[in-house]
Amino acid sequence: MSEPKADDQRPKLEIDKVSKAYGDFLALRECDFSVARNEIVSIVGPSGCGKTTLLWSMSGLHGVSGGEIRLDGVPITKPHRDIGLVFQESNLLPWRNLRGNILFPYEITGETPDHDWIAHLLERVGLKGFEDAMPGALSGGMQQRASIVRALSQHPSVLLMDEPFGALDSFTREDMNRLVEEIWLESKTTIVFITHSIEEAVFLSDRVVVLSGRPGSVAAIHDIDLPRPRTDEVMASRQVFDLMNAIKGGIAGARTKAAE
Amino acid sequence: MGDITPEFQKKRGGGGVDVTNLSAFAAGGASRTQAEIVAIIATAIIVIGGLELALRLFEVPLYIMPPPSAIAMALIKDFPFIAPHLGHTLVELFAGFAIGASIGLILAAVITQFPFSEKIIAPYILLLVTTPMLALVPLLILRFGFGYTPRIIAVALASGPMVMINAATGFRRVDSAKIALARSYGASTLQIFWKIRAPMALPMILVGLMIGSIFGLLTAVGAEMVGGGFGLGNRLTSYSSMIQMPQFFAVVLILSLLGIAIYVTFFLIGKKWASWDA
């Protein structure tokens, strides 16, 4: 998915002093970080700290009140062709079968579906043969796999994932994390991942951004300098333990600050 | 996969009006066991046979309550005469319902797009729902005569608001995440309506259509009883005034079967097209 024209040195996404207010309520205050090309960045933080608000602003669904979000140097003001979204709890349309759900983006944009790519993705996530199944008949993990296929179906260069596995049990969640890493290793999409789980953040990310709450602002950015793929062995190392504690400490600090 | 898909309109807390969930249908037609079929037939025989026996045993006069056998005989013997009246009632029902339901659906779709207009219109719709349209029939007859017109107007006025309030409930069931999904691909307002709002509203629309058509049937028969020389309602007044009770109950039976047919039709449509779990 590399784009030869683009300047590889420039960050893929720039979150430049972004603030967001709803009336008098300030949800985000001068959030400032960038996401490099082909990087996975997780955003963690306490509930209600504005993670989802920030992600929706990055997707162009929300405007910002101050600052700017840029994709390849161009400000994002509305939903962008190059950005795929994965929602909480799959967000499949329950009246359509999997095929209908995955082709939904193409119906909206009026483009001709890339059937080979979709077939490849379905096989990749283990949903081959389930094209005619209704979402209600599938497990939560399968539904979320289908929603990942939907998000990737139009070849986005950025994938924004909003707590995609929060509703899944821990085993399914680990499988899904591995799947995301595999897909990323294969396609080198730039991924921004929101999660409550520090373990998930460390497993997936190149960097973890800790947001502090009310108003949401960047409290810390941790580099996750671990080899890939992140095997059980890597994840059981002392380094991971220390990283997770550091992030946990940062979030705890952010929470007490928010409570004051 | 088909048989794992959830049943039409699963009961949920605060799910609005829901009359499509009688267990007899929800159990699924094909899955009845032999024992169940025997039980169903046995119950029918006991109820109908018991009624027949009791009416004969206590020598209840025919003009108070005719036995089932007399009703069945009347239905068979007089059906050729009743059939054209059934046709008239159906014409009124279909025409009135088509007009009422179309206007109701369009109004529901439009007003839910503009919450402000909904606040203004809501009291009038409530007025239409709660006013018995039969009360207007004498007035309509004065204006439009004894033909189809006053009856069709009454049916439309009775069914339209029912369709509208239920459809509006459906259209109001907005799932912001699904609309955000459509918007993230740059969907237009019209695309969001047809691809997200309308399918989400479909189960409630079907409930509205069913309630509306049953209200329409009742109103059609009621309007026929008020005036005019044709229709099943006219047969009811005429048979009862002539104390032809077997014929009277034969017409009642036809009306009941018509109501059941409407119910089953919408139930099957719902099962086919709206069986996803909302």
Interface residues (C-beta under 8 A of the other chain):
Chain A: W56 S59 G60 L61 K78 P79 R81 I83 L85 F87 Q88 N91 L93 P94 W95 F104 P105 E107 I108 T109 D132 A133 M134 P135 G136 A137
Chain B: M1 I4 T5 P6 A177 K178 A180 L181 A182 R183 S184 Y185 G186 A187 Q191 K195 I196 P199 M200 L202 A274 W276 D277 A278
